[in-house]
Amino acid sequence: MKRIVKAAAVQASPVFMDRKRSVEKYCWYIEEAGKEKADLIVTPETGIPSYPYWRGSFGYTSPEKAKNWRDTVLAFFENSIKIPSPETDQLCQAAKHANAYCVIGLNEQDDRIGSKTLFNTQLFIGRNGEILGRHRKTMPTHQERFFWGMGDARDIRVFETDIGRLGGLICYENHMILMRAAMAIKGEEIHACCWPGYWTFNQKMKVRDMSGKIGPLHSCDQDCCVREYGFETQTFVVSSCLYLPASEVPDSFPFKQTSNFNWAMGGSCIAGPFGTYLAEPVFNKETIVYAELDMDDRIVAKNIFDCMGHYTRWDLVSLNIREEGWEPIRTAERKPIHTKISGERLESVAQKYNLDYEKLEAILQELSEGVSP
């Protein structure tokens, strides 16, 4: 494993609601980061083709307004991406050319037959240009549930790479206590997180301020989240945020005047396992934020606080992680072949000795019935 890893957080505007040109633009940024010898490149949440900043005004209240709603639903879906697809092939080629691992934030069309649901997804690509896997946001926030479905147990992923064990979460998933614990248990060493922008907390109003005013870093929950994630799990955190000024949104977009693009002001940064910034948040411009990750820092940090070692009490507190996903059709539960042998036990033995379950089942069935070959 590399001891020094160069990470890049891309802060780029999408080509609004244009899948083809957004992919081309992100490929350009990937290649630019590759020229700087980046080992890891992370792009913002749903940067292809956009985050739905119109979420607070989306829908319709009269038949006259239904056409705008319908047209936007279709445009958002049609400009989202299937995995795999020609668009992901382009991204994979860019990653291969850059010789970098990439975590791409995008809107994904469900690949399940019969479904037209969209997901808020991170696509993980290896430096050889092959798709490693994906992470679908497991809990969309507020009105986001109107746009996206929820990921399942298959989306708690950490990938073994030559730069370390790489994982990722999206936006407020990074605040989910048990999700962070699950990523640590799976051995995550470098964490990619993606956000739709940056905000502050208005102490007087007791609400999030989405006006686009940049306040002290500590007035945004991203600041404490990114740094605490690094500290409590002893990981490096590469955080990429969307930047989308209203001027980049066509006037023809029917919800432009009722959308809030002010908080799409960036804020990308990189933090280390001591809970400090290696690169502080950058605002209001397209850029690439770089930092070098010294993997030995994790060992030093864990000498004091090791969330998976001497600073744990699994005898007191433990976590149950599901591994199987959701499917519309489930295989019937295996029944015991013999009253003294459970299906689960038989399956465990089959896996242990690398045997086909059905063959082992047939052998035991014949033995139990006294049938000769």
BAMIRO-964401 format. One record per residue (C-alpha): y, x, z; residue number from 1. Coordinates in nm, 3 decimals. Each point is the difference from the previous one (the first is absolute). Layout:
BEGIN
{rec {Y, X, Z}, NUM},
...
END
This chain:
BEGIN
{rec {0.000, 0.000, 0.000}, 1},
{rec {0.350, 0.121, -0.081}, 2},
{rec {0.195, 0.116, 0.303}, 3},
{rec {0.342, -0.066, -0.157}, 4},
{rec {0.038, -0.327, -0.192}, 5},
{rec {0.313, -0.088, -0.195}, 6},
{rec {0.077, -0.372, 0.025}, 7},
{rec {0.241, -0.209, -0.207}, 8},
{rec {0.141, -0.345, 0.080}, 9},
{rec {0.134, -0.157, -0.320}, 10},
{rec {0.305, -0.223, 0.044}, 11},
{rec {0.046, -0.170, -0.336}, 12},
{rec {0.115, -0.337, -0.127}, 13},
{rec {-0.250, -0.204, -0.197}, 14},
{rec {0.089, -0.118, -0.347}, 15},
{rec {0.042, -0.350, 0.136}, 16},
{rec {-0.286, -0.235, -0.091}, 17},
{rec {-0.113, 0.231, -0.280}, 18},
{rec {-0.349, 0.134, 0.056}, 19},
{rec {-0.014, 0.228, -0.302}, 20},
{rec {0.331, 0.176, 0.057}, 21},
{rec {-0.050, 0.018, 0.378}, 22},
{rec {-0.332, 0.179, -0.052}, 23},
{rec {0.166, 0.239, -0.248}, 24},
{rec {0.279, 0.072, 0.247}, 25},
{rec {-0.241, 0.067, 0.286}, 26},
{rec {-0.208, 0.227, -0.222}, 27},
{rec {0.317, 0.198, -0.069}, 28},
{rec {0.065, 0.038, 0.373}, 29},
{rec {-0.360, 0.105, 0.060}, 30},
{rec {0.034, 0.271, -0.262}, 31},
{rec {0.333, 0.113, 0.146}, 32},
{rec {-0.158, 0.036, 0.344}, 33},
{rec {-0.292, 0.180, -0.163}, 34},
{rec {0.242, 0.255, -0.146}, 35},
{rec {0.106, 0.071, 0.361}, 36},
{rec {-0.367, 0.063, 0.089}, 37},
{rec {-0.035, -0.311, 0.216}, 38},
{rec {-0.357, -0.055, 0.124}, 39},
{rec {0.068, -0.360, 0.106}, 40},
{rec {0.236, -0.254, -0.157}, 41},
{rec {0.075, -0.338, 0.160}, 42},
{rec {0.198, -0.279, -0.168}, 43},
{rec {0.165, -0.307, 0.163}, 44},
{rec {-0.145, -0.338, 0.087}, 45},
{rec {-0.060, -0.215, -0.311}, 46},
{rec {0.219, 0.223, -0.216}, 47},
{rec {-0.185, -0.144, -0.299}, 48},
{rec {0.159, -0.230, -0.110}, 49},
{rec {0.209, -0.076, 0.315}, 50},
{rec {-0.001, -0.124, 0.355}, 51},
{rec {0.086, -0.376, 0.014}, 52},
{rec {0.343, 0.031, 0.159}, 53},
{rec {0.057, -0.361, -0.100}, 54},
{rec {-0.265, -0.108, 0.250}, 55},
{rec {0.253, -0.180, 0.223}, 56},
{rec {0.120, -0.227, -0.280}, 57},
{rec {-0.314, -0.029, -0.210}, 58},
{rec {-0.133, -0.341, -0.093}, 59},
{rec {0.180, -0.316, -0.102}, 60},
{rec {0.148, -0.308, 0.165}, 61},
{rec {0.032, -0.221, -0.306}, 62},
{rec {-0.179, -0.050, -0.332}, 63},
{rec {0.301, 0.147, -0.179}, 64},
{rec {-0.054, 0.336, 0.172}, 65},
{rec {-0.375, 0.007, -0.056}, 66},
{rec {0.025, 0.188, -0.330}, 67},
{rec {0.161, 0.307, 0.162}, 68},
{rec {-0.269, 0.001, 0.266}, 69},
{rec {-0.278, -0.035, -0.257}, 70},
{rec {0.141, 0.268, -0.230}, 71},
{rec {0.036, 0.247, 0.288}, 72},
{rec {-0.355, -0.066, 0.122}, 73},
{rec {-0.133, 0.075, -0.348}, 74},
{rec {0.217, 0.309, -0.051}, 75},
{rec {-0.095, 0.146, 0.339}, 76},
{rec {-0.371, -0.054, -0.068}, 77},
{rec {0.004, 0.121, -0.359}, 78},
{rec {0.183, 0.320, 0.096}, 79},
{rec {-0.243, 0.082, 0.280}, 80},
{rec {-0.297, 0.231, -0.056}, 81},
{rec {-0.377, -0.024, 0.001}, 82},
{rec {-0.209, 0.287, 0.135}, 83},
{rec {-0.127, 0.156, -0.222}, 84},
{rec {0.214, -0.064, -0.309}, 85},
{rec {0.189, 0.191, -0.271}, 86},
{rec {0.291, 0.024, 0.247}, 87},
{rec {-0.212, 0.163, 0.269}, 88},
{rec {-0.140, 0.231, -0.269}, 89},
{rec {0.357, 0.117, -0.066}, 90},
{rec {0.061, 0.061, 0.369}, 91},
{rec {-0.329, 0.187, 0.027}, 92},
{rec {0.091, 0.223, -0.293}, 93},
{rec {0.337, 0.075, 0.161}, 94},
{rec {-0.171, 0.091, 0.328}, 95},
{rec {-0.244, 0.227, -0.184}, 96},
{rec {0.281, 0.167, -0.192}, 97},
{rec {0.193, 0.052, 0.325}, 98},
{rec {-0.318, 0.124, 0.175}, 99},
{rec {0.091, -0.218, 0.299}, 100},
{rec {-0.141, -0.279, 0.211}, 101},
{rec {0.206, -0.315, -0.050}, 102},
{rec {0.047, -0.314, 0.207}, 103},
{rec {0.162, -0.264, -0.223}, 104},
{rec {0.156, -0.319, 0.138}, 105},
{rec {-0.047, -0.294, -0.239}, 106},
{rec {-0.059, -0.371, -0.037}, 107},
{rec {-0.368, -0.048, -0.086}, 108},
{rec {-0.172, -0.287, -0.177}, 109},
{rec {-0.323, -0.093, 0.175}, 110},
{rec {-0.310, 0.119, -0.186}, 111},
{rec {-0.220, -0.277, 0.143}, 112},
{rec {-0.114, -0.246, -0.269}, 113},
{rec {0.191, -0.327, 0.023}, 114},
{rec {0.281, 0.136, 0.221}, 115},
{rec {0.364, 0.033, -0.099}, 116},
{rec {0.118, 0.132, 0.337}, 117},
{rec {0.229, 0.302, 0.021}, 118},
{rec {-0.031, 0.276, 0.259}, 119},
{rec {0.245, 0.253, 0.140}, 120},
{rec {-0.203, 0.313, -0.072}, 121},
{rec {-0.007, 0.377, 0.037}, 122},
{rec {-0.199, 0.165, -0.278}, 123},
{rec {-0.151, 0.338, 0.095}, 124},
{rec {-0.053, 0.247, -0.285}, 125},
{rec {-0.164, 0.344, 0.022}, 126},
{rec {0.151, 0.315, -0.145}, 127},
{rec {-0.274, -0.012, -0.265}, 128},
{rec {0.138, -0.331, -0.124}, 129},
{rec {-0.276, -0.220, 0.142}, 130},
{rec {0.066, -0.312, 0.208}, 131},
{rec {-0.108, 0.064, 0.359}, 132},
{rec {0.051, -0.358, 0.115}, 133},
{rec {0.266, -0.246, 0.109}, 134},
{rec {0.152, -0.148, 0.311}, 135},
{rec {0.117, -0.361, -0.009}, 136},
{rec {0.252, -0.101, 0.264}, 137},
{rec {-0.198, -0.184, 0.265}, 138},
{rec {0.286, -0.207, 0.143}, 139},
{rec {0.299, -0.094, -0.218}, 140},
{rec {0.316, -0.062, 0.204}, 141},
{rec {0.187, -0.331, 0.021}, 142},
{rec {0.064, -0.142, -0.349}, 143},
{rec {-0.206, 0.281, -0.155}, 144},
{rec {-0.303, -0.224, 0.061}, 145},
{rec {0.137, -0.224, -0.273}, 146},
{rec {-0.045, 0.285, -0.251}, 147},
{rec {-0.304, 0.197, 0.116}, 148},
{rec {-0.346, -0.051, 0.135}, 149},
{rec {-0.144, 0.198, 0.292}, 150},
{rec {-0.219, 0.306, -0.030}, 151},
{rec {-0.332, 0.016, 0.184}, 152},
{rec {-0.221, 0.250, 0.181}, 153},
{rec {-0.049, 0.204, -0.316}, 154},
{rec {0.371, 0.086, 0.014}, 155},
{rec {-0.026, 0.211, 0.315}, 156},
{rec {-0.052, 0.319, -0.198}, 157},
{rec {0.029, 0.375, 0.054}, 158},
{rec {-0.087, 0.235, -0.287}, 159},
{rec {-0.146, 0.349, 0.030}, 160},
{rec {0.206, 0.242, -0.210}, 161},
{rec {0.060, 0.373, -0.028}, 162},
{rec {0.338, -0.044, 0.173}, 163},
{rec {-0.145, -0.195, 0.294}, 164},
{rec {-0.110, -0.354, 0.078}, 165},
{rec {0.252, -0.229, -0.169}, 166},
{rec {0.076, -0.361, 0.091}, 167},
{rec {0.283, -0.248, -0.026}, 168},
{rec {0.151, -0.324, 0.128}, 169},
{rec {0.277, -0.222, -0.131}, 170},
{rec {0.323, -0.096, 0.179}, 171},
{rec {-0.065, -0.186, 0.327}, 172},
{rec {-0.370, 0.086, -0.008}, 173},
{rec {0.123, 0.331, 0.142}, 174},
{rec {0.102, -0.193, 0.313}, 175},
{rec {-0.348, -0.154, 0.046}, 176},
{rec {-0.146, 0.177, 0.303}, 177},
{rec {-0.367, -0.050, -0.076}, 178},
{rec {0.049, 0.086, -0.368}, 179},
{rec {0.150, 0.334, 0.098}, 180},
{rec {-0.292, 0.055, 0.235}, 181},
{rec {-0.246, -0.081, -0.279}, 182},
{rec {0.161, 0.257, -0.229}, 183},
{rec {-0.019, 0.263, 0.274}, 184},
{rec {-0.366, -0.082, 0.067}, 185},
{rec {-0.071, 0.050, -0.370}, 186},
{rec {0.145, 0.350, 0.032}, 187},
{rec {0.332, -0.039, -0.183}, 188},
{rec {0.202, 0.323, -0.022}, 189},
{rec {0.274, -0.089, -0.252}, 190},
{rec {0.142, -0.350, -0.005}, 191},
{rec {0.189, -0.167, -0.287}, 192},
{rec {0.220, -0.294, 0.089}, 193},
{rec {0.204, -0.210, -0.241}, 194},
{rec {0.300, -0.223, 0.071}, 195},
{rec {0.230, -0.231, -0.203}, 196},
{rec {0.322, 0.152, 0.140}, 197},
{rec {0.177, 0.068, 0.330}, 198},
{rec {0.188, -0.210, 0.255}, 199},
{rec {0.161, 0.016, 0.341}, 200},
{rec {-0.027, -0.214, 0.310}, 201},
{rec {0.320, -0.183, 0.085}, 202},
{rec {0.024, 0.016, 0.379}, 203},
{rec {0.267, -0.269, 0.015}, 204},
{rec {-0.180, -0.250, -0.224}, 205},
{rec {-0.350, 0.096, 0.123}, 206},
{rec {-0.129, 0.002, -0.358}, 207},
{rec {-0.079, 0.249, -0.274}, 208},
{rec {0.312, 0.087, -0.195}, 209},
{rec {-0.087, -0.007, -0.372}, 210},
{rec {0.357, 0.054, -0.120}, 211},
{rec {-0.065, 0.352, -0.126}, 212},
{rec {0.215, 0.168, 0.265}, 213},
{rec {-0.151, 0.327, 0.116}, 214},
{rec {0.006, 0.027, 0.375}, 215},
{rec {-0.143, 0.260, 0.238}, 216},
{rec {-0.359, 0.073, -0.096}, 217},
{rec {-0.131, -0.130, 0.333}, 218},
{rec {0.140, -0.346, -0.080}, 219},
{rec {-0.277, -0.050, -0.260}, 220},
{rec {-0.360, -0.060, 0.108}, 221},
{rec {-0.117, 0.222, -0.287}, 222},
{rec {0.147, 0.301, 0.179}, 223},
{rec {-0.205, -0.049, 0.315}, 224},
{rec {-0.304, -0.118, -0.199}, 225},
{rec {-0.026, 0.299, -0.234}, 226},
{rec {0.056, 0.258, 0.271}, 227},
{rec {-0.220, -0.172, 0.259}, 228},
{rec {-0.280, -0.042, -0.255}, 229},
{rec {0.008, 0.374, -0.056}, 230},
{rec {0.005, 0.080, 0.371}, 231},
{rec {-0.258, -0.245, 0.131}, 232},
{rec {-0.256, 0.076, -0.275}, 233},
{rec {0.094, 0.368, -0.056}, 234},
{rec {0.042, -0.063, -0.372}, 235},
{rec {0.260, 0.082, -0.262}, 236},
{rec {0.181, -0.312, -0.123}, 237},
{rec {0.142, -0.019, -0.353}, 238},
{rec {0.223, -0.307, -0.013}, 239},
{rec {0.131, -0.133, -0.333}, 240},
{rec {0.261, -0.280, -0.022}, 241},
{rec {0.130, -0.202, -0.295}, 242},
{rec {0.351, 0.041, -0.131}, 243},
{rec {0.121, -0.285, -0.223}, 244},
{rec {0.373, -0.064, -0.039}, 245},
{rec {0.091, -0.347, -0.127}, 246},
{rec {0.153, 0.162, -0.308}, 247},
{rec {-0.357, 0.085, -0.113}, 248},
{rec {-0.099, -0.369, 0.006}, 249},
{rec {0.078, -0.192, -0.321}, 250},
{rec {0.256, -0.278, 0.034}, 251},
{rec {-0.252, -0.224, -0.175}, 252},
{rec {-0.229, 0.010, 0.303}, 253},
{rec {0.038, -0.354, 0.139}, 254},
{rec {-0.014, 0.099, 0.368}, 255},
{rec {0.232, 0.302, -0.021}, 256},
{rec {0.293, -0.171, 0.173}, 257},
{rec {-0.216, -0.127, 0.285}, 258},
{rec {-0.197, 0.324, 0.055}, 259},
{rec {0.088, 0.274, 0.246}, 260},
{rec {-0.031, 0.337, -0.170}, 261},
{rec {0.232, 0.169, 0.253}, 262},
{rec {-0.281, 0.122, 0.222}, 263},
{rec {-0.187, 0.156, -0.295}, 264},
{rec {0.189, 0.320, 0.081}, 265},
{rec {-0.282, 0.252, 0.036}, 266},
{rec {-0.060, 0.183, 0.326}, 267},
{rec {-0.292, 0.218, -0.112}, 268},
{rec {-0.098, 0.278, 0.241}, 269},
{rec {-0.284, 0.222, 0.121}, 270},
{rec {-0.107, 0.054, 0.363}, 271},
{rec {-0.248, 0.227, 0.176}, 272},
{rec {-0.252, -0.023, 0.285}, 273},
{rec {0.262, 0.091, 0.261}, 274},
{rec {0.187, -0.321, -0.080}, 275},
{rec {0.294, 0.176, -0.163}, 276},
{rec {0.137, -0.010, -0.352}, 277},
{rec {-0.094, 0.266, -0.249}, 278},
{rec {0.238, -0.177, -0.240}, 279},
{rec {0.243, -0.263, 0.132}, 280},
{rec {0.056, -0.338, -0.170}, 281},
{rec {0.203, 0.007, -0.323}, 282},
{rec {0.204, -0.303, -0.109}, 283},
{rec {0.162, -0.162, -0.302}, 284},
{rec {-0.126, 0.219, -0.280}, 285},
{rec {-0.304, 0.069, -0.211}, 286},
{rec {-0.161, 0.323, 0.111}, 287},
{rec {-0.319, 0.174, 0.106}, 288},
{rec {-0.024, 0.104, 0.365}, 289},
{rec {-0.212, 0.313, 0.056}, 290},
{rec {-0.151, 0.172, 0.303}, 291},
{rec {-0.269, 0.256, 0.070}, 292},
{rec {-0.277, -0.116, 0.234}, 293},
{rec {-0.148, 0.282, 0.209}, 294},
{rec {-0.343, -0.138, 0.088}, 295},
{rec {-0.026, 0.241, 0.294}, 296},
{rec {0.271, -0.208, 0.168}, 297},
{rec {-0.259, -0.271, 0.059}, 298},
{rec {-0.211, 0.239, 0.205}, 299},
{rec {0.297, 0.098, 0.216}, 300},
{rec {0.103, -0.364, 0.045}, 301},
{rec {-0.356, -0.098, 0.093}, 302},
{rec {-0.010, 0.276, 0.261}, 303},
{rec {0.239, -0.218, 0.200}, 304},
{rec {-0.090, -0.350, -0.113}, 305},
{rec {-0.317, -0.065, -0.200}, 306},
{rec {-0.043, -0.371, -0.074}, 307},
{rec {-0.359, 0.059, -0.111}, 308},
{rec {-0.096, 0.263, 0.256}, 309},
{rec {0.098, 0.086, 0.355}, 310},
{rec {0.267, -0.272, 0.021}, 311},
{rec {-0.237, -0.292, -0.055}, 312},
{rec {-0.198, -0.230, 0.227}, 313},
{rec {-0.254, -0.165, -0.227}, 314},
{rec {-0.195, -0.095, 0.313}, 315},
{rec {0.292, -0.229, 0.094}, 316},
{rec {0.145, -0.112, -0.333}, 317},
{rec {-0.167, -0.014, -0.342}, 318},
{rec {0.067, -0.152, -0.342}, 319},
{rec {-0.225, -0.217, -0.215}, 320},
{rec {0.061, 0.068, -0.372}, 321},
{rec {-0.148, -0.224, -0.269}, 322},
{rec {-0.128, 0.184, -0.305}, 323},
{rec {-0.102, -0.281, -0.235}, 324},
{rec {0.250, -0.198, -0.206}, 325},
{rec {0.046, -0.368, -0.077}, 326},
{rec {-0.192, -0.155, -0.288}, 327},
{rec {-0.034, -0.363, -0.114}, 328},
{rec {-0.379, 0.044, -0.004}, 329},
{rec {-0.184, 0.182, 0.274}, 330},
{rec {-0.357, 0.127, -0.013}, 331},
{rec {-0.221, -0.194, 0.235}, 332},
{rec {-0.066, 0.175, 0.329}, 333},
{rec {-0.322, 0.197, -0.008}, 334},
{rec {-0.274, -0.158, 0.207}, 335},
{rec {-0.245, 0.200, 0.207}, 336},
{rec {-0.323, 0.074, -0.188}, 337},
{rec {-0.189, 0.028, 0.321}, 338},
{rec {0.092, -0.154, 0.333}, 339},
{rec {0.030, 0.348, 0.148}, 340},
{rec {0.210, 0.149, -0.281}, 341},
{rec {0.350, -0.132, -0.064}, 342},
{rec {0.158, 0.007, -0.344}, 343},
{rec {0.279, 0.221, 0.134}, 344},
{rec {-0.250, 0.249, 0.141}, 345},
{rec {-0.194, 0.007, -0.326}, 346},
{rec {0.315, 0.059, -0.201}, 347},
{rec {0.102, 0.281, 0.234}, 348},
{rec {-0.338, 0.173, -0.046}, 349},
{rec {0.023, -0.042, -0.378}, 350},
{rec {0.340, 0.168, -0.004}, 351},
{rec {-0.114, 0.277, 0.233}, 352},
{rec {-0.286, 0.102, -0.228}, 353},
{rec {0.180, -0.079, -0.325}, 354},
{rec {-0.245, -0.276, -0.091}, 355},
{rec {0.056, -0.313, -0.204}, 356},
{rec {0.025, -0.292, 0.245}, 357},
{rec {-0.188, -0.244, -0.222}, 358},
{rec {-0.289, 0.243, -0.052}, 359},
{rec {-0.028, 0.068, 0.373}, 360},
{rec {0.013, -0.373, 0.065}, 361},
{rec {-0.280, -0.063, -0.250}, 362},
{rec {-0.219, 0.272, 0.154}, 363},
{rec {0.038, -0.141, 0.350}, 364},
{rec {-0.061, -0.351, -0.128}, 365},
{rec {-0.326, 0.103, -0.160}, 366},
{rec {-0.104, 0.189, 0.312}, 367},
{rec {0.082, -0.291, 0.225}, 368},
{rec {-0.198, -0.239, -0.221}, 369},
{rec {-0.290, 0.239, -0.039}, 370},
{rec {0.031, 0.004, -0.381}, 371},
{rec {-0.142, 0.306, -0.171}, 372},
{rec {0.179, 0.160, -0.297}, 373},
END
